[in-house]
């Protein structure tokens, strides 16, 4: 198992601190630094900025939103970032959610699985520098009734294959991930609850007749270092409440549904009820301590090392940490402690 760093969203007044963290992770030998996007900063610009000021660490999108770009544009972006970074780019993709897809990008959220499958096929076809022709249910290239012509990507990526990751939550999307992707970007990953998810990924791989050798399971987990692990959990409550309670509508919140499948159905309903009722403090308090502990790294180095063993034994190959410390210095120190902990755990 290797370590990664997730910078989250850029542009929230933490730009200098995030860049310093990326440099620190590079110095410590972390494998990858990821950047996110929703409806603020875009990931490719951030990753280009980080890649220019680091030397060894991979840079990855977690994730590029599928409704935000045509597959050809994503292939262009991936090839450019891979070239500029010297072959260090990882392409994480996700369909986002209906509120962002339809409200921000103006793209219908219908048929997310079919769209993802076709999208990945076109991206890979373009990155292989084949002439791009595609006749699918969701994408047609060139358009059949106009002057368009089949084109070939003019940029040469550094590598023969840029790894493609999917941010999958639901059962069918997990099967699709095992079928077509090089890696999985889970959220709220718990070693104690991930068995069924990994079985679905294996089922997808079996369906495609492919091996999962080299497949990268790369969850992002909050990291809070301190003597009292229960007190550390409080730093994660806001993040957990936002996703379980407020990320999506009452009827369609994928993160809430995931918490239910993990056995927290009653608690997830309580968090959502409070959050949508604008009782944010109540929603944070309602997030179960057991849920936060299962999906985070909390406490002193020795306890974090114990949890790292559990993540590795469950099948995680890249453990991406998101420091949730009160200041930049604390976050930098947390990266150091995580690097020490993975050595202590004996799973590096």
N, C-alpha and C positions, 0 to 999 in steps of 0.2 A: 504494500500500500504506500502511495505517495501523498504528499500534501499539496493542496491548492489554496488559493485565496480568492474570495469573491468580494469585489469592490461595491457591488450593488449598483445603485443609480448615481450618476455623476451630477454635478451642478447644484448640490444642496448646501453649498458653502463649505464643503469638505474636500475640495479639489486637491489642494496642496497636500493635505493629510493622506488622501488616497494614493496620490502618486508616490509619496514617501513610503507608504505601506507596500506598494508594488515593488519598489526598489529594494526594500527590506526583504521581501519574499524572494526576490531574485538572488540576493546575497546569501540567503539561508538555504538555497537549493530547492525551493518549492518548484513543483512541476509546471504549474499553470496559474495564471491570474485571469479571472473572468469578469466581464462587465455586463450589466443588464440594461434593458430599455423598456419603457412603457409608453408614456406620452410626454416625455421630457427630453433628456439627453439621449442621443443615439449611440449604440454600442460601437460601431466601426470607428467613429472619430476618436472615441476614448481609447480604443485598443491601439490605434495607430500612434496616439500620443504616448501611451505606455510602452509600446514596442520600441519606439525611438529612444527611450531612456532606460531600457534594460538590455541585457545581453544574452541571457540563457533561457529565461522562463518563457513558456508558451503563453500566448494570449488567446482567449476564447470568448465567444459570445454566449451568454447564458441569460437570455437568448436573443437571436434576431427574430423579429416577428414575421411570420409568414404572410399575413395580410398586408404588411407594410411595403413589400417589395415584390416585383416579379421574380420568378426563379432565375431568369437571365441576369437581372441586376444583382441578386445574391451571389451568383457565380462570379460575376465581375468583381464584387466586393471581396469575396473570399480569395480569389486569385491575387488581387492587389495586395491585400493584407499579408498573405503568405509570402509574396515576393518581397515586400518592404521589411518584413520581420525576419527574413532569412529562413523561411520554412518553419515558423513557430505558431501558425494559426490553427485553431480548432473551431469548427463551425457548429454551434449549438442553435437549433431551430425550435420554434414553438408556435402554436396557432393563436396564442394569447387567449382572450376570452371574448364573449359576445359583446360586452359593453365597450371594450376598447376597439375590437375589430369593426363593429358596425358604427359605434359612436365617434371614433377618432379617424379611422382609416376609410370608412364608408364601404367596407367589404362584408358581404353577408357571411355569417358564421356557419352556414349550412355545410354539411358533408366534410367535417374537419379531417377525418381519416383519409378519405379519398383524395382530398386536396393535398394533404401532407405526402402521401405516397407519390403522387404525380410530381409534386414540387421537388422532392428529393431526386427522383429519376431525372428530371430536366437539369437540376443543378449538377449532378454527377456527369451527365452527358456533356454539358458545357465545359466542365472542368477537365474532362478527358480530351478536350479540344476536337471532339467530333463535330461534324456539321449538325446543327440542332434542328431536327425535325421531330415533331411530337403531335400525336393525335389522340388526345385523352378526353375524358368526360368534363374536365375542368379547365384544361389548357390545350390550346392548339397553336402550334408554331410550324411554319408561318400561318397566319390567318388564311383560310382557304379562299376568301373572296376578295382579295386585294393585291396590291403590288409587292407585298413583302417577300423576302427571299430568305432561305435558310443560310445562317451565318455561322462562323467559327470564332470562338474566343481568341483574341489576338495576344492575350497575356499568357505567359508560361508560368504556372505555379511552380514553386521550388520543389514540391514533392509530387510523386506520382499520384498519391491519393491524399486529399485533405480529409481528416476524420470528421464524420457527421454525427452529432449527438441530437437526441430528441428529448425535450422536456415533457415527459409523459406522466399522467396521473391515473387516468381511467383504465380499466381492464383491457379494453380493445386497443387503446393507444399503446399500452405496454406490450401487447402481442406484436403490434406493428413495429415497435422499437426493436424487439428481438429479431424481427424479420428483415429489416432494412438498414438499421443504424450501426455505427461503430461504437456508440456509447449511449449511456442514459444519464440524464440530469434530473434526479429526483429532488423533491422538496418534502420537508417533514419526514425524512427517512429515519426509521427506527430499526435497529438490528433485530429487536424482538418481534417486529411486525412485518418485516420485509419478505418473509419467505414466500407468501402467496404472490407478491409482485414479481419476484425473481422467477417463480414458476411460470408466470405468464410470459415473461421475456423469453424463457427457454422454449415455451410452446411455440412462440413466433419463430424462433430460430429453427426449431424442428420442422415447422411447416415449410420454411424456405429451404430446408436441407443444408443449412449452414452451421458451422461451428461457432461457439462463442469464445474461442481462444483469442485472447487479446481484446475482448470486449471490455470497455471501461465503464464501471459503475461509479459515478462521480457525484454524490450528494453534496449539497451545501448545508452546513450545520452551524448554528450560532456558537460562538466561542466566548465564554466569560470566565475569566480567571479570578479566583479569590479563595479565602479560607473557608467561607460558609457557602456551600453549593446551593442551598435553598435560597439564600439571599441573592446569589448570582442569577438565579432563575428569574428574578423580578426584572432584570434588564431585557429579557426576551418576551415578556408578556405583551408589550405593545405590538410587536411584530406578529406574534401568534394570533392575537385578537383581531388585528386588521385582516389577516388572510382568512381565518376561520369564520369571522363574523361579517366582514365588510367587503371582501373581494368577490364581487359578483352580486347577483340578485338573491333573494330568498330561495327561489326555485332552482337556480343554477349557480352554485358556488362549488367548484371542483375541490377546493381545499377543505371545505366543510364536509363534503362527501367522503374525502379521504380520512378525515378524523373519525367519521362514523364507522368506516370499514376497519379502523384500528381499534374499535371498541369503545369510543368516547361519544356515542350517539347522543345521549342525554346532555352531556356537558357541551357538545358542539352546538346543540339547539339553544342552550342557555346563552352561550357566548354570542350567537347570531342574533337572538332576540334582543339582548341588551345593546349590541353594537348598532343594529339597525334602528333601535330606539334612541340612539345618540347618547346612551349611557356608557361612554367609553371606559371610564374607570371601572364600572361594574363588569364590563366585558373582559377587561384585562384580569380582574380578580377571579373571574369565572374560569379562566383557562386552567385546566388541571395541572398541578405540579408534576404529576406522573407523565403527562404528555410532553411537557417542556424538557424534562430530564431525559426521556426516551429519544428525543430528536435533537439534542444539543450536547455540547461539551462544557461542563460546569464544574467549578471548584478548583482545588489545588492540582498541581502537576500530576501527582500520583493517581488521583481519581480520574483525571483526563486520560492518562495512560491506560487505565483499566477500561474505560469506555472505548478507546481507540482499538483495543484488542477485540472488543465485541463487534465494532464496525468491520474490522478486517475479517474476522471469522464469519461474518454474515455474507461476505462477498464484495465488499467495497474495495475498489482498487485505487481510486483517487479521492481522498477525504478533503473536501474543500471547506475551509473555515471562513466564517464571517465574524470578525471580532466585534463584540458589542460592549466595548469599554467606554468609560466616561470621557477619555481624552486621548489625543493621538499618541502620546507617550505610552499610555497603558495598552493601546492596541498594538503598538510595535513590540512591546514586551510580551504581549500575549502570543504573537507570532513566534517569538523566540522560545517561549515555554511550550508551545505546541510542537516545535521542532525537537525540543528536548524530550517531550513526552512520547513522541512516536519512537524515538530511540529506546527509551525506557520500556516501552511496550514490547519491543522486539519484533515489530511488524513492518519496519521501514524497508 
